[in-house]
């Protein structure tokens, strides 16, 4: 697994640095240095900006006008809707880093429609983009259009056959293993897993990580504790009801998505049980809603912001040919860390009785 660190592209002077030194807005710096017409920036302000840029060694390294403006453009083609809050994390991070490097991010959702994707590419090339990011909501293989060979391209959460194009992906299996190890560290032995649809790459990888986590703790894999959901709240709810109906129910449930974990919560509470006193739950994604559940959900964070930043860093490193450390070769997997909240506790059978705990506490403080 390639875990090479990538330096942040903004180590060189940026438009933000120039704006701070000159005491003006970033937009003003952009208009002055890109010689945008039709503005009312005074000569005094223009001189301040130019002097600040010279003092910092800042340079405008490319002119690729977008419409009548002077900003560069980087395309961000996503196969899902931009209304998805998880997708927006990568977009926002990429947009911020692009803006710090005098570029605008042109975001084009295609709803997984080939015609929309083709139209998006035509639009991007009409505006002379300096690079293109392709992002997928679900991890999958992707075939890049031939015309993209003329600009730097990087993929997020998808990859090409034979890893011919640079791709940034979450380490799904390692994240799932981390979740299970967290549960086994709390002495859980009967750990159920609610997976996504079995044909999906993320589902396969997270199931593999679940099995690895069990093996690391010396726990035999029990297929009877695995249920296949559909990434939705209702899928998590229905699978949890099945698991709770088992003759020997699990003491913990690991859900392959936070959305399914929400459904899992509902089913547990409908059964008159409490989290984590009666049963522990771990999710995957760190969706915005996960911290607002009761109790807040322990989950695995998918590093969308980091992936978005690394994609833009790669594009700049490829174009400038100076800081080669930001260039991604082949497939780069980013670690998915545990976000520990309040939905995990040791199983009830492994807890000392209340009276025993009281006696122990009393004797310890004596």
N, C-alpha and C positions, 0 to 999 in steps of 0.2 A: 504494500500500500504506500502510495506516495504522500508524504505528509510535509513536504517542503514548505517552509515559511515564505510568505510573500511580503516584501516591504511595501509600505504605503506609498502610492505614487506622489503624494503631496510633499515628499521630502525636499523636492526642489521648490523654489519660490513659486507661489501661485497668485492668482488674481485676488484672493482673500488677503494675502500678505501685503500686496500693493495697496489695497483699499485701507487696511489698518494703518499703514505708514503714512498714507496721504491724508487720512482723516475724512474719507469720502465713502460712499456706498460702493458695493461690488458692481452694481449696474453702471455706475458712473465710470468706473475703471474700464469696464467692457466697452462702453461707447467711445471713450477716448482712445484706447489702444487699438480698437478695431476700426477707428475712424468712421463711426456710424454717422450718416448724414441726417439732417433734419432735427438735430438736438440743440438745446440752449445751454450747453455747458460753457462757462466763461473761460477766457484764455488763462486766467489765473489758476483756475481749477485744473485745466488741461496741463499746465506747467507743473503743478503739484504732483499729478498722476505720473507724468513722464519722468520727473526727477525721482520719485519713489521707485518706479520700475527700474530705472538705471542703477539706483543705489543697491537694489536687491539682486540685480543681475537677471531680472525677469525678461523673458522674450516671448513674443507672439510667434509660436512656431509654425502656425499654418493659417492660411486664410481659406476657409470653405464656407462662404456665405450661405445662410439659411434665409431664403426670401430676400428682403431688403436689409436684414440685420447683418452683423458681422460675426456672429457666433458660429462655432463648429457644431456639427450634429452627430450624435451617436444613436443608432437605431436600437430599439429594444422590442423585439417581437415576442409576444407571449401567446401561448395557445389557449389561455383561459381568459376569463373576464377580469378586468382590473378592479372590480368591486370586491374581490376576495382579499380579506385582510392579511392573510399569510403571504400571498403573492406580492402584495404591496410593500412588504418589508424589503424584499430584494430590489424592487423598483425605486423606493425612496432612497435606499443607500447608494444605488448606482447613480441616481439623479444628483444627489448631493456631491459625490466625488467628481462626476462629470462637470458640474457647475463650478467646482473649485478649480477645475482645469480648463476654464473658458469654453465649455461646451454645453449644449442643451441635449437632454435625453428625449428622443422622439419615441413615445410608447405606443405600440400598435397591437391591440388585442385582436386575435384572429378567430377565436371560438373553435379552434381546431379545424377550420375550413380551408382547404387547399386554395380555393379561389381568392379568399381574403388574404391568405399568406402571399400569394403571387402579387396581388394588388399592393400589399404593404411594401414588398421589396421594390416594386416599380416606383412607389412614392419616395422611398428612402434614397434610391439611386438618383432620382430626379433632383434631390437636395444635396447630392454629393456628400454622403455620410463618410466619416473617417473610420468607422467600425460598426459592427453589428453584433448584438447579443441576442441569442435565441434562448428562450426559457420555456420550460414545460411544467405544468402543474403536477403531473404524475411522471415519475421517472420512467423513461422509455428510450428506445433507439430512434434516431432521427436521421433522415437523409437530407443533406444540405444541397440547395440548388447550386448548379455549376457557376453561375455568375458571381457568387460570393467569393470566388477565389481572388478577386481584385482588392479586397479590403480585409483587415484583421477581423476574425470571427471567433467568438467563444460561446460555448453552450453552458446553460445552467439547468441542472436537474434533468439533463438528457445527454445522450452521447451518440456518436456515429459508429457504424460498423468498423471494427478493427481499430477504434480510437484514432481515426485519421485527423480529427479536429480536436482542439483543446476543449476539455469539458470539466466543469466543476459540479460535484455531486455530494450530497450528504452521505456520511458513512452509516447507512441504515443498520447494517448488521452489528456494527460496534455499538451503536446507540441502544439497540435492543438488548444486547448482552449487558450493557451498563445498567439498564433498568432491572433485569433479572438479578444481577449481582447485588443491587441495592436491596432487593426483597429477600434474597437468601442471607444477606448480612443481618437482617432483622429476624432470622430464624424461620422464615417461611419455607415449607417443603412442597405444599400443594399449590402450585402457581399456575393459574389458567392463562391462556392467551387467546384474545379475540383478534383475529387477523383481518386484513382487507381481502379483496377478491384474489383468489389464488393465482390467477394468470398475470398479475401485476408484479413488476420487478421489486417495488418497495415491499410488497407483501412477502415475497420469497426471501428477500434479504433480512427482513425483520423476524421472520420465522426462524431463519438460520441463526440469527443472533440469540433468539430465545432459547434455542436448543443448546447453543454454546454456553450460555449462562447457567443452564441447568447442569450441564456436564461438568463445568468448573466447580460446582458445589457437590458433585457426586450424586445428583438426582437423576434417576432414569426418566427418559422422555415418555410421557403418557399421552398418546393421541386423543384419549377421551377427555382431556382437559383443553383441547384446542377447538375453537369454533371459528367459522368463516363468516365474517360480517361483510358489509359493503361500504365502509368508511362513514356511514351516516349514524345519526342519533338513534334512529329506530333499529338499525342493525346492532348497535351496542346494547340496546335495551333487550331485544329478543334473545340475543346470545347469552346475556347475563341471566335471564330467567331460566334458560336451559341449564346453565352451570349451577345455579342455586338449587335446582331440582334434583341434582345428582345425589345418590345415596351418601356419598362423602363429598360435600361441596368444597371448593377451593377456599383457602384462607386469604388468597390474594389474586387479583385479576390484573393482567397487563394488557392494555388496549393499544392496538397499533395506530390509533389516532385519538386526539383529544375529543373530536366530535363523537366518536363511539364511547369514549369515557363518560361523556355527559349522559348518554343513554344508559350506560352501566350504573351511574349514580342513581338515576331514577328507578331502575329495577331493584336495586339494593334497598332503597328507602321504601318502595312499595311493599317489599317483603318484611318490613318492620325491623330492618337491620340498620346499624349505623357504621359510618366510615370515620376513622379506621378501627374503631373499637371492635367491631365484629368481622370486618373484612377490609383489606387494604386494596387500593387501586392506584395504578400508574398509567399515565397516558403517553402520547408521543406527538410532538409538533411544537408545544408551547404556544398554542393559539391564544389570542388576547383574552378569550373567555375563561381560560383555565385557572387564572389567578382569582377569578371572581366566584368560583363555585364554593359551596359550603360542604366540607372544608375545602380550602384551596388545593388544587390538584398538583401532586408531584408528577413531573413529566420529563420528557426528553426534548431538548431544544434543537430544532432544525435551524442551522445558522444562515438563514436567508440573507440577513444584512451583510455578513461576511462574504457570502457568495457573490452578492451584487457588487460589493467593492472590489473584490478580486477580479471580476470580469472587466471592469473599467480599467483597473491597473494593468491587466494583460494587454488591452488594446493600446494604451499609451506606451507601454514598454515595447511593443512590436513596432509602433510607428516611429518612435524616436530613436530606437536602436542604441540607447545609452545604458539605462539601468536594466540589465538583462534578468535580474532576480525576479522581476514581476511576471516574466513569461511562463506560461503554463504549457507543458508538453504532455500530450496524451490525457489521461484521466486523473484528476486531482480530487481525492475524497477528503471532505472536511469533517472533523470530529463533531459528534452530536452530544453535548454534555448533559448531565442530569441537573434538573432544576428541582431542588428539594423543597416541598411545602408541607402540607399537613395531612395528606391522605394515606400515609403509611405508618404502621405501628407493628410491633411483634404480634404474632397470632395469639389468641386468648389462651390456648392450651399451654403456651410456653411462658406465660406470665405468672409470677408468684401470686398466690392468693393475697387479698388485701390485708388480712390479719398478719400473714407472714411478713409482708412488706413493712407493716407498721412496727412489728417486733424488731425487724432488722434495722430499720431506721432509728428506733429508740436505742438499740444497743450500740449502733455506730456513733451516736452523738453523745453517749455517756462518757 
